[in-house]
Amino acid sequence: MKQWKATGLILVLLCAAAFAQNKDRDTSPRIALTFDDLPAHGTLPPGTSRVQVAAKILDALRSAGLPPTYGFVNGKLLERQPADSAVLEAWRAAGQPLGNHAWSHMNLNQRSTEEFQSDIQQNEDLLGRLMKNEDWHWFRYPFLAEGDTPAKRAAIRTFLGQHGYKVATVTMTFGDYQWTEPYARCKEKNDAKAIAAMEESFLSAADESISYYRGLSQALYGRDIPYVLLLHIGALDAEIMPRLLQLYRDRGFRFVTLAEAETDEFYRSSVDPRLPPSPDMLESATTGRGQPLPARTAIGPLLDALCR
C-alpha cells in the first residue's frame, strides 16, 4: 500500500512539473487592454449615461475574466461634469487601476514642456486619492504625441523618469474612437441598419489590426511581442465589448496586465524613461529600419458619412 501511495505521489509531482513546463512554453500571443479618456469619451447616444457605459465595459471585463485593466484619466473632465466622478469610483470599485493621461488631454506637440509637465502634475492629487497605495505611475501621452522636437521629447522623458512614471506604450490600435460620434448620431436617428453595419466594421477593423501588428512584429523580431491595445471608454465600445474580447480569444490571444506586457525588452525604454529613447511603436520601429508600412483600410470617411 505504501508503495502505491509513493507511486501516486510521484505521478502527481510529475504531472505538476509537466503542467508548469507547458505553461512556461505557452506561445500564445499576449495582449494587455487599456482604456483612455476616463471618465468621459466623446458624445453619448440619447438616454445613455457615462456610468452606464463604464458599467457595461467593467461587466464585460469581469465576465471574460480579464486581469486588472488600466483606465487613463483626464481629471479636467470632472470640472464640466462633477457627477462623472462616479465613473472613476466604479472603475476602482471593480478592482481596476487608473493611470495618468494628463489633466486636460493636452497635446505635447502644440504646447511647451512647462505647460505639459504642469498638466501631468495637476492630475496627480486625483489619482492619489483614488488609487491610494496602488501604482498609478503609468502615463499615456494624449494623442500619443511625445513631442514635436527631440529636445521637447527628451525633456518630458526626463521629467517622467524623475517622477517615477512608466510610459504606457501602445502597440496595437484600430482607432476605435472613430466610431464614437457616428454611433451617437445613428442611435439618435434610430438607424438600425447603419448601427449593424457600424458594429460589423468595428469588429472587422479590430480583426484586421491583429494581422497588421502581428505581421509587423514578426517581420521585425521574428516573434510576437506582448501587445498593448488602446481602447476608449466609448458607448459603442461598451455595447460591443463582449464580442470584441471573444474576437481576441478566438484569434488565440491570452490577456495579461499592462505591467506584464511591458516587461518585454521592446518596452524597456518606455518603462524606464531615463534610458535613451528607442522606437516605442511598431510603426516607428518599422519605418526606422527603412521598411514600408503595409496598407490599412481607411474607415474614417465611411463612418463620417453615416447618419448625416
C-alpha positions, 0 to 999 in steps of 0.5 A: 500500500505504501508503495502505491501511495509513493507511486501516486505521489510521484505521478502527481509531482510529475504531472505538476512539473509537466503542467508548469513546463507547458505553461512556461512554453505557452506561445500564445500571443499576449495582449494587455487592454487599456482604456483612455479618456476616463471618465468621459469619451466623446458624445453619448447616444440619447438616454445613455449615461457615462456610468452606464457605459463604464458599467457595461465595459467593467461587466464585460471585463469581469465576465471574460475574466480579464486581469486588472485593466488600466483606465487613463484619466483626464481629471479636467473632465470632472470640472464640466461634469462633477457627477462623472466622478462616479465613473472613476469610483466604479472603475476602482470599485471593480478592482481596476487601476487608473493611470495618468493621461494628463489633466486636460488631454493636452497635446505635447506637440502644440504646447511647451514642456512647462505647460505639459509637465504642469498638466501631468502634475495637476492630475496627480492629487486625483489619482492619489486619492483614488488609487491610494497605495496602488501604482498609478505611475503609468502615463499615456501621452494624449494623442500619443504625441511625445513631442514635436522636437527631440529636445521637447521629447527628451525633456518630458522623458526626463521629467517622467523618469524623475517622477517615477512614471512608466510610459504606457506604450501602445502597440496595437490600435484600430482607432476605435474612437472613430466610431464614437460620434457616428454611433451617437448620431445613428442611435439618435436617428434610430438607424438600425441598419447603419448601427449593424453595419457600424458594429460589423466594421468595428469588429472587422477593423479590430480583426484586421489590426491583429494581422497588421501588428502581428505581421509587423512584429514578426517581420521585425523580431521574428516573434510576437511581442506582448501587445498593448491595445488602446481602447476608449471608454466609448458607448459603442465600445461598451455595447460591443465589448463582449464580442470584441474580447471573444474576437481576441480569444478566438484569434488565440490571444491570452490577456495579461496586465499592462505591467506584464506586457511591458516587461518585454525588452521592446518596452524597456525604454518606455518603462524606464524613461531615463534610458535613451529613447528607442522606437516605442511603436511598431510603426516607428520601429518599422519605418526606422529600419527603412521598411514600408508600412503595409496598407490599412483600410481607411474607415474614417470617411465611411463612418463620417458619412453615416447618419448625416 
